[in-house]
Amino acid sequence: MNLETARLRLEPYHDSHYEGLRVMENDSGVMRYISKGIVKTPEETWESIRRVQARWQKYGFSWWAIKEKTSGAVVGAACLQYLANVESAPLEIGWRLVPEHNGKGYATEAAKSIIDFAAEQIGATYLVAVADPQNTPSQRVMQRLGMTYKAIEQHYDVPCVVYELSIQRAQS
């Protein structure tokens, strides 16, 4: 399901997003907090697109490519997924951006639309976000979203700061 914001269009991963996703996954700066700076091979990027497409089929949510409406360029990616991909875990929101698009508010804007999607389409009432403890820009996004610090926990085989958000559902 596509999501729209004032400046962005979020599209479920599609083969056409490969080049834009490669820019991020081949950048050690982007990957420093995700895989200790180890970049993905082209084959691994294709594998991640296929894995995400399968999750969309199974769950009705996963990763979106974030596209700038004005240019049509992929400027990042954002997700709604089970924390550490464990189905019994809470739902997690996450994001990453192409470096030249940092500082424009895109992560916050995309995440807000995903929070709305999670509440309205999935019926979520609780979300978490995790980050490397050194990733202060990501933690600032979590704070801007109204999330509160929970703890440092082990996820994805590494220590992560965990922020949480309780969503109040509108009464119908």
C-alpha positions as CSV (number, residue, x, y, z in Angstrom):
1,M,0.0,0.0,0.0
2,N,1.4,3.4,-1.0
3,L,1.5,6.1,1.5
4,E,1.6,9.9,0.8
5,T,2.8,12.8,2.8
6,A,3.2,16.5,1.8
7,R,6.6,15.8,0.2
8,L,7.0,12.1,0.0
9,R,5.5,9.0,-1.5
10,L,6.2,5.7,0.3
11,E,6.0,2.6,-2.0
12,P,6.3,-1.0,-1.0
13,Y,9.6,-2.4,-2.3
14,H,9.5,-3.0,-6.0
15,D,12.2,-4.1,-8.5
16,S,12.2,-0.5,-9.8
17,H,13.6,0.7,-6.4
18,Y,16.8,-1.4,-6.8
19,E,19.1,1.4,-7.9
20,G,17.9,3.8,-5.1
21,L,18.2,1.1,-2.5
22,R,21.7,0.2,-3.7
23,V,22.8,3.8,-3.1
24,M,22.1,3.3,0.6
25,E,23.1,-0.3,1.0
26,N,26.4,0.3,-0.7
27,D,27.3,3.3,1.5
28,S,29.3,2.4,4.6
29,G,28.2,5.6,6.3
30,V,24.5,4.6,6.0
31,M,25.3,1.0,7.1
32,R,27.5,1.9,10.0
33,Y,24.7,1.6,12.5
34,I,23.0,-1.3,10.7
35,S,25.7,-3.7,9.9
36,K,28.8,-2.1,11.5
37,G,29.5,-0.4,8.1
38,I,29.5,-3.6,6.0
39,V,27.9,-2.8,2.7
40,K,25.6,-5.2,0.9
41,T,26.5,-6.8,-2.4
42,P,24.2,-6.2,-5.4
43,E,22.9,-9.8,-4.9
44,E,22.1,-9.1,-1.2
45,T,20.1,-6.0,-2.2
46,W,18.1,-8.1,-4.6
47,E,17.6,-10.7,-1.9
48,S,16.4,-8.1,0.5
49,I,13.9,-6.8,-2.1
50,R,12.6,-10.4,-2.5
51,R,12.4,-11.0,1.2
52,V,10.5,-7.7,1.7
53,Q,8.1,-8.5,-1.1
54,A,7.3,-11.9,0.5
55,R,6.6,-10.1,3.9
56,W,4.2,-7.7,2.1
57,Q,2.4,-10.8,0.8
58,K,2.3,-12.5,4.2
59,Y,1.6,-9.6,6.5
60,G,0.4,-6.6,4.5
61,F,3.3,-4.5,5.7
62,S,7.1,-4.4,5.6
63,W,9.5,-1.9,4.0
64,W,8.7,1.1,1.8
65,A,11.0,2.9,-0.5
66,I,10.7,6.7,0.3
67,K,10.5,8.8,-2.8
68,E,10.6,12.5,-3.1
69,K,7.5,13.7,-4.9
70,T,9.2,16.5,-6.7
71,S,12.1,14.5,-8.1
72,G,10.8,11.0,-8.0
73,A,14.1,9.9,-6.5
74,V,14.4,7.3,-3.8
75,V,15.7,9.2,-0.8
76,G,15.4,6.5,1.8
77,A,13.5,3.5,3.1
78,A,11.2,3.0,6.1
79,C,9.5,0.0,7.6
80,L,6.8,-1.4,9.8
81,Q,7.9,-5.0,10.8
82,Y,8.0,-7.4,13.7
83,L,10.9,-6.4,15.9
84,A,14.0,-8.4,14.8
85,N,11.6,-10.2,12.4
86,V,10.2,-12.3,15.2
87,E,6.4,-12.7,14.7
88,S,5.6,-12.7,18.5
89,A,7.6,-9.5,19.0
90,P,6.1,-5.9,19.0
91,L,5.8,-4.0,15.8
92,E,8.8,-1.9,15.0
93,I,9.1,1.2,12.8
94,G,12.4,2.1,11.3
95,W,14.1,4.2,8.6
96,R,17.3,5.0,6.8
97,L,18.1,7.8,4.3
98,V,20.4,8.5,1.4
99,P,23.0,10.7,3.1
100,E,22.4,13.9,1.2
101,H,18.8,13.8,2.3
102,N,19.6,13.7,6.0
103,G,18.4,16.8,8.0
104,K,15.3,17.5,5.8
105,G,12.8,15.9,8.2
106,Y,12.1,13.1,5.7
107,A,12.6,10.3,8.3
108,T,10.1,11.9,10.7
109,E,7.6,12.7,7.9
110,A,7.8,9.1,6.6
111,A,7.6,7.6,10.1
112,K,4.5,9.6,11.0
113,S,2.7,8.2,8.0
114,I,3.7,4.7,8.9
115,I,2.5,5.2,12.5
116,D,-0.9,6.3,11.1
117,F,-0.9,3.3,8.7
118,A,-0.1,1.0,11.7
119,A,-2.9,2.4,13.8
120,E,-5.6,2.7,11.0
121,Q,-4.8,-0.4,8.8
122,I,-3.2,-2.9,11.2
123,G,-4.9,-1.8,14.4
124,A,-1.6,-1.3,16.2
125,T,-1.7,0.3,19.7
126,Y,2.0,-0.1,20.5
127,L,5.1,0.4,18.4
128,V,8.8,0.4,19.1
129,A,11.9,1.7,17.3
130,V,15.4,0.6,17.9
131,A,18.8,2.1,17.1
132,D,22.5,1.7,17.8
133,P,23.2,3.6,21.0
134,Q,25.6,5.9,19.1
135,N,22.9,6.8,16.5
136,T,21.7,10.0,18.0
137,P,20.1,11.4,14.8
138,S,17.8,8.4,14.8
139,Q,17.0,8.8,18.5
140,R,16.1,12.4,17.8
141,V,13.6,11.2,15.2
142,M,12.1,8.9,17.8
143,Q,11.8,11.7,20.2
144,R,10.1,14.0,17.6
145,L,7.6,11.2,17.0
146,G,6.6,11.4,20.7
147,M,8.3,8.1,21.5
148,T,9.8,7.6,24.9
149,Y,13.0,5.8,25.9
150,K,12.4,2.3,27.3
151,A,15.8,0.6,27.7
152,I,18.9,-0.8,26.1
153,E,18.0,-4.3,24.9
154,Q,19.6,-6.9,22.7
155,H,18.0,-7.0,19.2
156,Y,19.5,-8.1,15.8
157,D,22.3,-9.6,17.9
158,V,23.5,-6.2,19.1
159,P,22.6,-3.8,22.0
160,C,20.0,-1.3,20.9
161,V,18.3,1.7,22.5
162,V,14.6,1.0,22.4
163,Y,12.0,3.7,22.3
164,E,8.2,3.0,22.5
165,L,5.0,4.6,21.5
166,S,1.5,3.8,22.7
167,I,-1.1,4.8,20.1
168,Q,-4.5,6.0,21.2
169,R,-7.1,4.7,18.7
170,A,-9.8,7.1,17.7
171,Q,-13.3,6.1,18.9
172,S,-15.6,5.2,16.0
